[in-house]
């Protein structure tokens, strides 16, 4: 299980770097600032659902928000 979690973290780090590279200079309103807001809000929703006892995969939510 630890191997899968480590792989997920590495994958998220790699995708995050790629998103920053692709959208770091974007000034259309859908650049990196937008991605950061979407990610933050998505993770807030994730925590709220987890508190309710709903099983939400934080790694999947993070990847969806980044992509």
Secondary structure, 3 states (H helix, E strand, C coil): CHHHHHHHHHHHHHHHHHHHHHHCCCCCCCCHHHHHHHHHHHHHHHHHHHHCCCCCCHHHHHHHHHC
